[in-house]
Amino acid sequence: MAKWLMAGAALLVAGLLKIWQHTNAPLTLQDYLAFRCGSGTEAHGDSFLTFAGHCWGCPVAAAGATMIVYAAVMIMVSSRHAALPVRR
């Protein structure tokens, strides 16, 4: 499970760094011309939701967080099974 924790942490950090880099980058013409969900009146240039769907950071961070949670649950379950006495 340590491999899952390390891989999940790496994905989470990479995804969060990409999100941070993407949201702090200056807007370009491509950003203004890019497809945005909803109408143009709903998208505000200073809103985080404006950037939804523009980069791969969100799904990578979500996958990393999921891997960390999965590994943590499996570690807790395995340690709980090891602590329980075997009845025959």
PyMOL Python script that loads the backbone (N, CA, C, O; Angstrom):
from pymol import cmd

cmd.read_pdbstr("""\
ATOM      1  N   MET A   1       0.806  -1.204   0.000  1.00  0.00           N
ATOM      2  CA  MET A   1       0.000   0.000   0.000  1.00  0.00           C
ATOM      3  C   MET A   1       0.847   1.266   0.000  1.00  0.00           C
ATOM      4  O   MET A   1       0.367   2.345  -0.349  1.00  0.00           O
ATOM      5  N   ALA A   2       2.095   1.128   0.389  1.00  0.00           N
ATOM      6  CA  ALA A   2       2.966   2.308   0.377  1.00  0.00           C
ATOM      7  C   ALA A   2       3.158   2.829  -1.041  1.00  0.00           C
ATOM      8  O   ALA A   2       3.296   4.034  -1.254  1.00  0.00           O
ATOM      9  N   LYS A   3       3.164   1.913  -2.015  1.00  0.00           N
ATOM     10  CA  LYS A   3       3.289   2.339  -3.414  1.00  0.00           C
ATOM     11  C   LYS A   3       2.072   3.155  -3.836  1.00  0.00           C
ATOM     12  O   LYS A   3       2.197   4.147  -4.553  1.00  0.00           O
ATOM     13  N   TRP A   4       0.891   2.725  -3.383  1.00  0.00           N
ATOM     14  CA  TRP A   4      -0.330   3.472  -3.707  1.00  0.00           C
ATOM     15  C   TRP A   4      -0.301   4.848  -3.056  1.00  0.00           C
ATOM     16  O   TRP A   4      -0.698   5.840  -3.668  1.00  0.00           O
ATOM     17  N   LEU A   5       0.173   4.904  -1.802  1.00  0.00           N
ATOM     18  CA  LEU A   5       0.265   6.196  -1.119  1.00  0.00           C
ATOM     19  C   LEU A   5       1.234   7.134  -1.826  1.00  0.00           C
ATOM     20  O   LEU A   5       0.935   8.313  -2.015  1.00  0.00           O
ATOM     21  N   MET A   6       2.381   6.617  -2.213  1.00  0.00           N
ATOM     22  CA  MET A   6       3.383   7.452  -2.889  1.00  0.00           C
ATOM     23  C   MET A   6       2.890   7.902  -4.261  1.00  0.00           C
ATOM     24  O   MET A   6       3.040   9.068  -4.626  1.00  0.00           O
ATOM     25  N   ALA A   7       2.302   6.978  -5.020  1.00  0.00           N
ATOM     26  CA  ALA A   7       1.790   7.337  -6.348  1.00  0.00           C
ATOM     27  C   ALA A   7       0.638   8.332  -6.229  1.00  0.00           C
ATOM     28  O   ALA A   7       0.559   9.290  -6.998  1.00  0.00           O
ATOM     29  N   GLY A   8      -0.248   8.105  -5.269  1.00  0.00           N
ATOM     30  CA  GLY A   8      -1.355   9.033  -5.055  1.00  0.00           C
ATOM     31  C   GLY A   8      -0.878  10.408  -4.640  1.00  0.00           C
ATOM     32  O   GLY A   8      -1.401  11.421  -5.104  1.00  0.00           O
ATOM     33  N   ALA A   9       0.118  10.443  -3.764  1.00  0.00           N
ATOM     34  CA  ALA A   9       0.663  11.737  -3.340  1.00  0.00           C
ATOM     35  C   ALA A   9       1.321  12.459  -4.508  1.00  0.00           C
ATOM     36  O   ALA A   9       1.185  13.675  -4.645  1.00  0.00           O
ATOM     37  N   ALA A  10       2.036  11.712  -5.354  1.00  0.00           N
ATOM     38  CA  ALA A  10       2.679  12.332  -6.520  1.00  0.00           C
ATOM     39  C   ALA A  10       1.636  12.893  -7.485  1.00  0.00           C
ATOM     40  O   ALA A  10       1.792  14.003  -7.993  1.00  0.00           O
ATOM     41  N   LEU A  11       0.577  12.129  -7.739  1.00  0.00           N
ATOM     42  CA  LEU A  11      -0.482  12.615  -8.629  1.00  0.00           C
ATOM     43  C   LEU A  11      -1.196  13.822  -8.030  1.00  0.00           C
ATOM     44  O   LEU A  11      -1.499  14.786  -8.733  1.00  0.00           O
ATOM     45  N   LEU A  12      -1.461  13.762  -6.730  1.00  0.00           N
ATOM     46  CA  LEU A  12      -2.142  14.878  -6.075  1.00  0.00           C
ATOM     47  C   LEU A  12      -1.310  16.149  -6.157  1.00  0.00           C
ATOM     48  O   LEU A  12      -1.829  17.213  -6.493  1.00  0.00           O
ATOM     49  N   VAL A  13      -0.034  16.043  -5.855  1.00  0.00           N
ATOM     50  CA  VAL A  13       0.842  17.218  -5.912  1.00  0.00           C
ATOM     51  C   VAL A  13       0.953  17.740  -7.341  1.00  0.00           C
ATOM     52  O   VAL A  13       0.884  18.948  -7.567  1.00  0.00           O
ATOM     53  N   ALA A  14       1.127  16.833  -8.310  1.00  0.00           N
ATOM     54  CA  ALA A  14       1.235  17.265  -9.709  1.00  0.00           C
ATOM     55  C   ALA A  14      -0.042  17.957 -10.172  1.00  0.00           C
ATOM     56  O   ALA A  14       0.016  18.986 -10.845  1.00  0.00           O
ATOM     57  N   GLY A  15      -1.190  17.396  -9.816  1.00  0.00           N
ATOM     58  CA  GLY A  15      -2.459  18.004 -10.200  1.00  0.00           C
ATOM     59  C   GLY A  15      -2.678  19.359  -9.555  1.00  0.00           C
ATOM     60  O   GLY A  15      -3.133  20.298 -10.209  1.00  0.00           O
ATOM     61  N   LEU A  16      -2.353  19.462  -8.268  1.00  0.00           N
ATOM     62  CA  LEU A  16      -2.529  20.744  -7.581  1.00  0.00           C
ATOM     63  C   LEU A  16      -1.570  21.801  -8.104  1.00  0.00           C
ATOM     64  O   LEU A  16      -1.931  22.974  -8.211  1.00  0.00           O
ATOM     65  N   LEU A  17      -0.344  21.387  -8.431  1.00  0.00           N
ATOM     66  CA  LEU A  17       0.602  22.339  -9.020  1.00  0.00           C
ATOM     67  C   LEU A  17       0.124  22.827 -10.384  1.00  0.00           C
ATOM     68  O   LEU A  17       0.263  24.007 -10.708  1.00  0.00           O
ATOM     69  N   LYS A  18      -0.437  21.923 -11.179  1.00  0.00           N
ATOM     70  CA  LYS A  18      -0.945  22.323 -12.495  1.00  0.00           C
ATOM     71  C   LYS A  18      -2.135  23.268 -12.343  1.00  0.00           C
ATOM     72  O   LYS A  18      -2.242  24.251 -13.075  1.00  0.00           O
ATOM     73  N   ILE A  19      -3.023  22.978 -11.402  1.00  0.00           N
ATOM     74  CA  ILE A  19      -4.168  23.865 -11.170  1.00  0.00           C
ATOM     75  C   ILE A  19      -3.673  25.239 -10.735  1.00  0.00           C
ATOM     76  O   ILE A  19      -4.151  26.257 -11.237  1.00  0.00           O
ATOM     77  N   TRP A  20      -2.713  25.277  -9.799  1.00  0.00           N
ATOM     78  CA  TRP A  20      -2.182  26.548  -9.322  1.00  0.00           C
ATOM     79  C   TRP A  20      -1.514  27.310 -10.454  1.00  0.00           C
ATOM     80  O   TRP A  20      -1.735  28.511 -10.615  1.00  0.00           O
ATOM     81  N   GLN A  21      -0.697  26.614 -11.241  1.00  0.00           N
ATOM     82  CA  GLN A  21      -0.004  27.263 -12.354  1.00  0.00           C
ATOM     83  C   GLN A  21      -1.001  27.780 -13.380  1.00  0.00           C
ATOM     84  O   GLN A  21      -0.827  28.866 -13.934  1.00  0.00           O
ATOM     85  N   HIS A  22      -2.043  27.000 -13.629  1.00  0.00           N
ATOM     86  CA  HIS A  22      -3.028  27.380 -14.639  1.00  0.00           C
ATOM     87  C   HIS A  22      -3.863  28.577 -14.189  1.00  0.00           C
ATOM     88  O   HIS A  22      -4.137  29.481 -14.979  1.00  0.00           O
ATOM     89  N   THR A  23      -4.263  28.580 -12.928  1.00  0.00           N
ATOM     90  CA  THR A  23      -5.122  29.672 -12.454  1.00  0.00           C
ATOM     91  C   THR A  23      -4.349  30.957 -12.211  1.00  0.00           C
ATOM     92  O   THR A  23      -4.942  32.036 -12.204  1.00  0.00           O
ATOM     93  N   ASN A  24      -3.036  30.869 -12.012  1.00  0.00           N
ATOM     94  CA  ASN A  24      -2.239  32.076 -11.787  1.00  0.00           C
ATOM     95  C   ASN A  24      -1.555  32.601 -13.040  1.00  0.00           C
ATOM     96  O   ASN A  24      -0.881  33.630 -12.994  1.00  0.00           O
ATOM     97  N   ALA A  25      -1.722  31.908 -14.151  1.00  0.00           N
ATOM     98  CA  ALA A  25      -1.109  32.360 -15.406  1.00  0.00           C
ATOM     99  C   ALA A  25      -1.918  33.529 -15.974  1.00  0.00           C
ATOM    100  O   ALA A  25      -3.138  33.569 -15.814  1.00  0.00           O
ATOM    101  N   PRO A  26      -1.257  34.470 -16.627  1.00  0.00           N
ATOM    102  CA  PRO A  26      -2.006  35.566 -17.253  1.00  0.00           C
ATOM    103  C   PRO A  26      -2.864  35.037 -18.398  1.00  0.00           C
ATOM    104  O   PRO A  26      -2.480  34.100 -19.097  1.00  0.00           O
ATOM    105  N   LEU A  27      -4.021  35.649 -18.576  1.00  0.00           N
ATOM    106  CA  LEU A  27      -4.929  35.213 -19.630  1.00  0.00           C
ATOM    107  C   LEU A  27      -4.357  35.547 -20.998  1.00  0.00           C
ATOM    108  O   LEU A  27      -3.762  36.606 -21.203  1.00  0.00           O
ATOM    109  N   THR A  28      -4.550  34.621 -21.929  1.00  0.00           N
ATOM    110  CA  THR A  28      -4.101  34.822 -23.302  1.00  0.00           C
ATOM    111  C   THR A  28      -5.310  34.855 -24.218  1.00  0.00           C
ATOM    112  O   THR A  28      -6.441  34.656 -23.775  1.00  0.00           O
ATOM    113  N   LEU A  29      -5.072  35.105 -25.475  1.00  0.00           N
ATOM    114  CA  LEU A  29      -6.161  35.099 -26.447  1.00  0.00           C
ATOM    115  C   LEU A  29      -6.810  33.725 -26.515  1.00  0.00           C
ATOM    116  O   LEU A  29      -8.024  33.616 -26.688  1.00  0.00           O
ATOM    117  N   GLN A  30      -6.007  32.682 -26.379  1.00  0.00           N
ATOM    118  CA  GLN A  30      -6.547  31.327 -26.403  1.00  0.00           C
ATOM    119  C   GLN A  30      -7.537  31.119 -25.258  1.00  0.00           C
ATOM    120  O   GLN A  30      -8.549  30.440 -25.433  1.00  0.00           O
ATOM    121  N   ASP A  31      -7.257  31.690 -24.098  1.00  0.00           N
ATOM    122  CA  ASP A  31      -8.175  31.574 -22.967  1.00  0.00           C
ATOM    123  C   ASP A  31      -9.505  32.247 -23.268  1.00  0.00           C
ATOM    124  O   ASP A  31     -10.558  31.736 -22.889  1.00  0.00           O
ATOM    125  N   TYR A  32      -9.466  33.373 -23.938  1.00  0.00           N
ATOM    126  CA  TYR A  32     -10.701  34.075 -24.267  1.00  0.00           C
ATOM    127  C   TYR A  32     -11.495  33.352 -25.345  1.00  0.00           C
ATOM    128  O   TYR A  32     -12.724  33.422 -25.370  1.00  0.00           O
ATOM    129  N   LEU A  33     -10.794  32.658 -26.236  1.00  0.00           N
ATOM    130  CA  LEU A  33     -11.471  31.969 -27.326  1.00  0.00           C
ATOM    131  C   LEU A  33     -11.851  30.538 -26.976  1.00  0.00           C
ATOM    132  O   LEU A  33     -12.602  29.901 -27.715  1.00  0.00           O
ATOM    133  N   ALA A  34     -11.346  30.026 -25.862  1.00  0.00           N
ATOM    134  CA  ALA A  34     -11.589  28.631 -25.485  1.00  0.00           C
ATOM    135  C   ALA A  34     -13.055  28.416 -25.133  1.00  0.00           C
ATOM    136  O   ALA A  34     -13.761  29.335 -24.717  1.00  0.00           O
ATOM    137  N   PHE A  35     -13.483  27.183 -25.313  1.00  0.00           N
ATOM    138  CA  PHE A  35     -14.860  26.818 -24.980  1.00  0.00           C
ATOM    139  C   PHE A  35     -15.040  26.857 -23.474  1.00  0.00           C
ATOM    140  O   PHE A  35     -14.221  26.333 -22.720  1.00  0.00           O
ATOM    141  N   ARG A  36     -16.122  27.483 -23.053  1.00  0.00           N
ATOM    142  CA  ARG A  36     -16.483  27.509 -21.630  1.00  0.00           C
ATOM    143  C   ARG A  36     -17.901  26.985 -21.495  1.00  0.00           C
ATOM    144  O   ARG A  36     -18.761  27.251 -22.334  1.00  0.00           O
ATOM    145  N   CYS A  37     -18.128  26.241 -20.431  1.00  0.00           N
ATOM    146  CA  CYS A  37     -19.470  25.732 -20.172  1.00  0.00           C
ATOM    147  C   CYS A  37     -20.397  26.898 -19.858  1.00  0.00           C
ATOM    148  O   CYS A  37     -20.007  27.837 -19.164  1.00  0.00           O
ATOM    149  N   GLY A  38     -21.600  26.842 -20.358  1.00  0.00           N
ATOM    150  CA  GLY A  38     -22.565  27.911 -20.127  1.00  0.00           C
ATOM    151  C   GLY A  38     -22.367  29.051 -21.101  1.00  0.00           C
ATOM    152  O   GLY A  38     -21.545  28.975 -22.013  1.00  0.00           O
ATOM    153  N   SER A  39     -23.119  30.091 -20.899  1.00  0.00           N
ATOM    154  CA  SER A  39     -23.035  31.237 -21.795  1.00  0.00           C
ATOM    155  C   SER A  39     -21.885  32.143 -21.387  1.00  0.00           C
ATOM    156  O   SER A  39     -21.326  31.997 -20.300  1.00  0.00           O
ATOM    157  N   GLY A  40     -21.538  33.068 -22.249  1.00  0.00           N
ATOM    158  CA  GLY A  40     -20.464  34.004 -21.959  1.00  0.00           C
ATOM    159  C   GLY A  40     -20.799  34.938 -20.817  1.00  0.00           C
ATOM    160  O   GLY A  40     -19.894  35.454 -20.163  1.00  0.00           O
ATOM    161  N   THR A  41     -22.091  35.173 -20.558  1.00  0.00           N
ATOM    162  CA  THR A  41     -22.468  36.061 -19.462  1.00  0.00           C
ATOM    163  C   THR A  41     -22.239  35.403 -18.107  1.00  0.00           C
ATOM    164  O   THR A  41     -22.065  36.095 -17.104  1.00  0.00           O
ATOM    165  N   GLU A  42     -22.239  34.054 -18.068  1.00  0.00           N
ATOM    166  CA  GLU A  42     -22.034  33.355 -16.802  1.00  0.00           C
ATOM    167  C   GLU A  42     -20.565  33.280 -16.424  1.00  0.00           C
ATOM    168  O   GLU A  42     -20.238  33.129 -15.247  1.00  0.00           O
ATOM    169  N   ALA A  43     -19.669  33.382 -17.407  1.00  0.00           N
ATOM    170  CA  ALA A  43     -18.240  33.236 -17.142  1.00  0.00           C
ATOM    171  C   ALA A  43     -17.638  34.588 -16.785  1.00  0.00           C
ATOM    172  O   ALA A  43     -17.640  35.517 -17.593  1.00  0.00           O
ATOM    173  N   HIS A  44     -17.133  34.682 -15.583  1.00  0.00           N
ATOM    174  CA  HIS A  44     -16.475  35.902 -15.131  1.00  0.00           C
ATOM    175  C   HIS A  44     -14.974  35.671 -15.167  1.00  0.00           C
ATOM    176  O   HIS A  44     -14.504  34.611 -14.753  1.00  0.00           O
ATOM    177  N   GLY A  45     -14.229  36.622 -15.643  1.00  0.00           N
ATOM    178  CA  GLY A  45     -12.794  36.463 -15.808  1.00  0.00           C
ATOM    179  C   GLY A  45     -12.030  36.264 -14.523  1.00  0.00           C
ATOM    180  O   GLY A  45     -10.945  35.683 -14.542  1.00  0.00           O
ATOM    181  N   ASP A  46     -12.565  36.732 -13.393  1.00  0.00           N
ATOM    182  CA  ASP A  46     -11.835  36.605 -12.134  1.00  0.00           C
ATOM    183  C   ASP A  46     -12.308  35.423 -11.299  1.00  0.00           C
ATOM    184  O   ASP A  46     -11.863  35.265 -10.162  1.00  0.00           O
ATOM    185  N   SER A  47     -13.183  34.601 -11.823  1.00  0.00           N
ATOM    186  CA  SER A  47     -13.733  33.480 -11.079  1.00  0.00           C
ATOM    187  C   SER A  47     -12.940  32.209 -11.353  1.00  0.00           C
ATOM    188  O   SER A  47     -12.498  31.974 -12.478  1.00  0.00           O
ATOM    189  N   PHE A  48     -12.762  31.391 -10.318  1.00  0.00           N
ATOM    190  CA  PHE A  48     -12.094  30.104 -10.495  1.00  0.00           C
ATOM    191  C   PHE A  48     -12.902  29.212 -11.424  1.00  0.00           C
ATOM    192  O   PHE A  48     -12.328  28.410 -12.161  1.00  0.00           O
ATOM    193  N   LEU A  49     -14.225  29.337 -11.402  1.00  0.00           N
ATOM    194  CA  LEU A  49     -15.062  28.496 -12.246  1.00  0.00           C
ATOM    195  C   LEU A  49     -14.879  28.792 -13.725  1.00  0.00           C
ATOM    196  O   LEU A  49     -15.251  27.972 -14.565  1.00  0.00           O
ATOM    197  N   THR A  50     -14.320  29.932 -14.057  1.00  0.00           N
ATOM    198  CA  THR A  50     -14.038  30.262 -15.446  1.00  0.00           C
ATOM    199  C   THR A  50     -13.066  29.258 -16.045  1.00  0.00           C
ATOM    200  O   THR A  50     -13.133  28.964 -17.238  1.00  0.00           O
ATOM    201  N   PHE A  51     -12.166  28.731 -15.227  1.00  0.00           N
ATOM    202  CA  PHE A  51     -11.132  27.833 -15.721  1.00  0.00           C
ATOM    203  C   PHE A  51     -11.563  26.371 -15.746  1.00  0.00           C
ATOM    204  O   PHE A  51     -10.758  25.504 -16.087  1.00  0.00           O
ATOM    205  N   ALA A  52     -12.804  26.077 -15.395  1.00  0.00           N
ATOM    206  CA  ALA A  52     -13.259  24.694 -15.324  1.00  0.00           C
ATOM    207  C   ALA A  52     -13.087  24.009 -16.678  1.00  0.00           C
ATOM    208  O   ALA A  52     -13.540  24.520 -17.703  1.00  0.00           O
ATOM    209  N   GLY A  53     -12.449  22.880 -16.674  1.00  0.00           N
ATOM    210  CA  GLY A  53     -12.270  22.109 -17.885  1.00  0.00           C
ATOM    211  C   GLY A  53     -11.116  22.540 -18.757  1.00  0.00           C
ATOM    212  O   GLY A  53     -10.956  21.994 -19.849  1.00  0.00           O
ATOM    213  N   HIS A  54     -10.307  23.488 -18.337  1.00  0.00           N
ATOM    214  CA  HIS A  54      -9.228  23.987 -19.177  1.00  0.00           C
ATOM    215  C   HIS A  54      -7.933  23.215 -19.039  1.00  0.00           C
ATOM    216  O   HIS A  54      -7.088  23.301 -19.929  1.00  0.00           O
ATOM    217  N   CYS A  55      -7.737  22.465 -17.968  1.00  0.00           N
ATOM    218  CA  CYS A  55      -6.459  21.773 -17.798  1.00  0.00           C
ATOM    219  C   CYS A  55      -6.687  20.393 -17.191  1.00  0.00           C
ATOM    220  O   CYS A  55      -7.791  20.053 -16.767  1.00  0.00           O
ATOM    221  N   TRP A  56      -5.617  19.613 -17.162  1.00  0.00           N
ATOM    222  CA  TRP A  56      -5.691  18.248 -16.667  1.00  0.00           C
ATOM    223  C   TRP A  56      -5.435  18.165 -15.172  1.00  0.00           C
ATOM    224  O   TRP A  56      -5.397  17.060 -14.630  1.00  0.00           O
ATOM    225  N   GLY A  57      -5.261  19.270 -14.493  1.00  0.00           N
ATOM    226  CA  GLY A  57      -4.921  19.254 -13.077  1.00  0.00           C
ATOM    227  C   GLY A  57      -6.013  18.695 -12.179  1.00  0.00           C
ATOM    228  O   GLY A  57      -5.725  17.946 -11.246  1.00  0.00           O
ATOM    229  N   CYS A  58      -7.249  19.048 -12.448  1.00  0.00           N
ATOM    230  CA  CYS A  58      -8.352  18.598 -11.579  1.00  0.00           C
ATOM    231  C   CYS A  58      -8.525  17.081 -11.580  1.00  0.00           C
ATOM    232  O   CYS A  58      -8.560  16.481 -10.506  1.00  0.00           O
ATOM    233  N   PRO A  59      -8.636  16.435 -12.749  1.00  0.00           N
ATOM    234  CA  PRO A  59      -8.803  14.978 -12.699  1.00  0.00           C
ATOM    235  C   PRO A  59      -7.582  14.252 -12.135  1.00  0.00           C
ATOM    236  O   PRO A  59      -7.731  13.217 -11.486  1.00  0.00           O
ATOM    237  N   VAL A  60      -6.389  14.774 -12.371  1.00  0.00           N
ATOM    238  CA  VAL A  60      -5.184  14.137 -11.831  1.00  0.00           C
ATOM    239  C   VAL A  60      -5.158  14.275 -10.314  1.00  0.00           C
ATOM    240  O   VAL A  60      -4.834  13.315  -9.615  1.00  0.00           O
ATOM    241  N   ALA A  61      -5.493  15.449  -9.796  1.00  0.00           N
ATOM    242  CA  ALA A  61      -5.539  15.649  -8.347  1.00  0.00           C
ATOM    243  C   ALA A  61      -6.619  14.772  -7.718  1.00  0.00           C
ATOM    244  O   ALA A  61      -6.410  14.212  -6.642  1.00  0.00           O
ATOM    245  N   ALA A  62      -7.766  14.647  -8.377  1.00  0.00           N
ATOM    246  CA  ALA A  62      -8.840  13.794  -7.858  1.00  0.00           C
ATOM    247  C   ALA A  62      -8.418  12.327  -7.847  1.00  0.00           C
ATOM    248  O   ALA A  62      -8.714  11.606  -6.895  1.00  0.00           O
ATOM    249  N   ALA A  63      -7.734  11.884  -8.890  1.00  0.00           N
ATOM    250  CA  ALA A  63      -7.252  10.499  -8.929  1.00  0.00           C
ATOM    251  C   ALA A  63      -6.230  10.257  -7.822  1.00  0.00           C
ATOM    252  O   ALA A  63      -6.254   9.210  -7.176  1.00  0.00           O
ATOM    253  N   GLY A  64      -5.344  11.205  -7.602  1.00  0.00           N
ATOM    254  CA  GLY A  64      -4.354  11.072  -6.538  1.00  0.00           C
ATOM    255  C   GLY A  64      -4.995  11.011  -5.166  1.00  0.00           C
ATOM    256  O   GLY A  64      -4.606  10.193  -4.332  1.00  0.00           O
ATOM    257  N   ALA A  65      -5.976  11.871  -4.925  1.00  0.00           N
ATOM    258  CA  ALA A  65      -6.676  11.860  -3.637  1.00  0.00           C
ATOM    259  C   ALA A  65      -7.425  10.545  -3.443  1.00  0.00           C
ATOM    260  O   ALA A  65      -7.461  10.006  -2.337  1.00  0.00           O
ATOM    261  N   THR A  66      -8.021  10.030  -4.513  1.00  0.00           N
ATOM    262  CA  THR A  66      -8.731   8.753  -4.433  1.00  0.00           C
ATOM    263  C   THR A  66      -7.773   7.615  -4.107  1.00  0.00           C
ATOM    264  O   THR A  66      -8.098   6.738  -3.306  1.00  0.00           O
ATOM    265  N   MET A  67      -6.602   7.625  -4.719  1.00  0.00           N
ATOM    266  CA  MET A  67      -5.606   6.589  -4.431  1.00  0.00           C
ATOM    267  C   MET A  67      -5.140   6.655  -2.980  1.00  0.00           C
ATOM    268  O   MET A  67      -4.931   5.618  -2.351  1.00  0.00           O
ATOM    269  N   ILE A  68      -4.977   7.856  -2.448  1.00  0.00           N
ATOM    270  CA  ILE A  68      -4.556   8.013  -1.056  1.00  0.00           C
ATOM    271  C   ILE A  68      -5.632   7.497  -0.108  1.00  0.00           C
ATOM    272  O   ILE A  68      -5.327   6.794   0.854  1.00  0.00           O
ATOM    273  N   VAL A  69      -6.880   7.840  -0.373  1.00  0.00           N
ATOM    274  CA  VAL A  69      -7.984   7.371   0.474  1.00  0.00           C
ATOM    275  C   VAL A  69      -8.092   5.852   0.407  1.00  0.00           C
ATOM    276  O   VAL A  69      -8.268   5.195   1.433  1.00  0.00           O
ATOM    277  N   TYR A  70      -7.988   5.290  -0.803  1.00  0.00           N
ATOM    278  CA  TYR A  70      -8.058   3.835  -0.963  1.00  0.00           C
ATOM    279  C   TYR A  70      -6.949   3.147  -0.166  1.00  0.00           C
ATOM    280  O   TYR A  70      -7.205   2.176   0.546  1.00  0.00           O
ATOM    281  N   ALA A  71      -5.730   3.645  -0.285  1.00  0.00           N
ATOM    282  CA  ALA A  71      -4.608   3.044   0.432  1.00  0.00           C
ATOM    283  C   ALA A  71      -4.797   3.161   1.940  1.00  0.00           C
ATOM    284  O   ALA A  71      -4.511   2.215   2.674  1.00  0.00           O
ATOM    285  N   ALA A  72      -5.276   4.308   2.409  1.00  0.00           N
ATOM    286  CA  ALA A  72      -5.495   4.495   3.842  1.00  0.00           C
ATOM    287  C   ALA A  72      -6.559   3.533   4.366  1.00  0.00           C
ATOM    288  O   ALA A  72      -6.400   2.953   5.440  1.00  0.00           O
ATOM    289  N   VAL A  73      -7.638   3.365   3.612  1.00  0.00           N
ATOM    290  CA  VAL A  73      -8.698   2.439   4.027  1.00  0.00           C
ATOM    291  C   VAL A  73      -8.174   1.010   4.044  1.00  0.00           C
ATOM    292  O   VAL A  73      -8.457   0.260   4.979  1.00  0.00           O
ATOM    293  N   MET A  74      -7.416   0.624   3.028  1.00  0.00           N
ATOM    294  CA  MET A  74      -6.884  -0.736   2.987  1.00  0.00           C
ATOM    295  C   MET A  74      -5.895  -0.988   4.129  1.00  0.00           C
ATOM    296  O   MET A  74      -5.855  -2.091   4.676  1.00  0.00           O
ATOM    297  N   ILE A  75      -5.109   0.008   4.489  1.00  0.00           N
ATOM    298  CA  ILE A  75      -4.178  -0.141   5.616  1.00  0.00           C
ATOM    299  C   ILE A  75      -4.954  -0.309   6.918  1.00  0.00           C
ATOM    300  O   ILE A  75      -4.596  -1.141   7.751  1.00  0.00           O
ATOM    301  N   MET A  76      -6.016   0.479   7.096  1.00  0.00           N
ATOM    302  CA  MET A  76      -6.824   0.361   8.317  1.00  0.00           C
ATOM    303  C   MET A  76      -7.523  -0.991   8.382  1.00  0.00           C
ATOM    304  O   MET A  76      -7.578  -1.611   9.444  1.00  0.00           O
ATOM    305  N   VAL A  77      -8.055  -1.449   7.257  1.00  0.00           N
ATOM    306  CA  VAL A  77      -8.751  -2.738   7.240  1.00  0.00           C
ATOM    307  C   VAL A  77      -7.776  -3.874   7.515  1.00  0.00           C
ATOM    308  O   VAL A  77      -8.086  -4.780   8.289  1.00  0.00           O
ATOM    309  N   SER A  78      -6.605  -3.840   6.893  1.00  0.00           N
ATOM    310  CA  SER A  78      -5.640  -4.922   7.103  1.00  0.00           C
ATOM    311  C   SER A  78      -5.104  -4.929   8.534  1.00  0.00           C
ATOM    312  O   SER A  78      -4.882  -6.000   9.099  1.00  0.00           O
ATOM    313  N   SER A  79      -4.893  -3.764   9.124  1.00  0.00           N
ATOM    314  CA  SER A  79      -4.418  -3.733  10.507  1.00  0.00           C
ATOM    315  C   SER A  79      -5.517  -4.173  11.468  1.00  0.00           C
ATOM    316  O   SER A  79      -5.233  -4.748  12.519  1.00  0.00           O
ATOM    317  N   ARG A  80      -6.754  -3.906  11.112  1.00  0.00           N
ATOM    318  CA  ARG A  80      -7.866  -4.338  11.963  1.00  0.00           C
ATOM    319  C   ARG A  80      -8.016  -5.853  11.908  1.00  0.00           C
ATOM    320  O   ARG A  80      -8.265  -6.494  12.929  1.00  0.00           O
ATOM    321  N   HIS A  81      -7.863  -6.430  10.705  1.00  0.00           N
ATOM    322  CA  HIS A  81      -7.940  -7.886  10.588  1.00  0.00           C
ATOM    323  C   HIS A  81      -6.783  -8.554  11.319  1.00  0.00           C
ATOM    324  O   HIS A  81      -6.962  -9.632  11.887  1.00  0.00           O
ATOM    325  N   ALA A  82      -5.621  -7.951  11.320  1.00  0.00           N
ATOM    326  CA  ALA A  82      -4.470  -8.525  12.013  1.00  0.00           C
ATOM    327  C   ALA A  82      -4.648  -8.453  13.528  1.00  0.00           C
ATOM    328  O   ALA A  82      -4.110  -9.292  14.251  1.00  0.00           O
ATOM    329  N   ALA A  83      -5.389  -7.472  14.012  1.00  0.00           N
ATOM    330  CA  ALA A  83      -5.577  -7.304  15.450  1.00  0.00           C
ATOM    331  C   ALA A  83      -6.669  -8.218  16.001  1.00  0.00           C
ATOM    332  O   ALA A  83      -6.679  -8.507  17.198  1.00  0.00           O
ATOM    333  N   LEU A  84      -7.587  -8.679  15.151  1.00  0.00           N
ATOM    334  CA  LEU A  84      -8.669  -9.541  15.614  1.00  0.00           C
ATOM    335  C   LEU A  84      -8.164 -10.964  15.820  1.00  0.00           C
ATOM    336  O   LEU A  84      -7.438 -11.495  14.979  1.00  0.00           O
ATOM    337  N   PRO A  85      -8.548 -11.589  16.948  1.00  0.00           N
ATOM    338  CA  PRO A  85      -8.137 -12.980  17.167  1.00  0.00           C
ATOM    339  C   PRO A  85      -8.916 -13.920  16.240  1.00  0.00           C
ATOM    340  O   PRO A  85     -10.067 -13.657  15.890  1.00  0.00           O
ATOM    341  N   VAL A  86      -8.275 -15.000  15.859  1.00  0.00           N
ATOM    342  CA  VAL A  86      -8.909 -15.984  14.980  1.00  0.00           C
ATOM    343  C   VAL A  86      -9.674 -16.968  15.845  1.00  0.00           C
ATOM    344  O   VAL A  86      -9.109 -17.558  16.766  1.00  0.00           O
ATOM    345  N   ARG A  87     -10.957 -17.148  15.557  1.00  0.00           N
ATOM    346  CA  ARG A  87     -11.793 -18.100  16.303  1.00  0.00           C
ATOM    347  C   ARG A  87     -11.986 -19.346  15.459  1.00  0.00           C
ATOM    348  O   ARG A  87     -12.223 -19.274  14.253  1.00  0.00           O
ATOM    349  N   ARG A  88     -11.882 -20.470  16.110  1.00  0.00           N
ATOM    350  CA  ARG A  88     -12.130 -21.736  15.402  1.00  0.00           C
ATOM    351  C   ARG A  88     -13.112 -22.566  16.158  1.00  0.00           C
ATOM    352  O   ARG A  88     -13.451 -23.667  15.726  1.00  0.00           O
TER     353      ARG A  88
END
""", "prot")
cmd.dss("prot")
cmd.show_as("cartoon", "prot")
cmd.util.cbc("prot")
cmd.orient("prot")
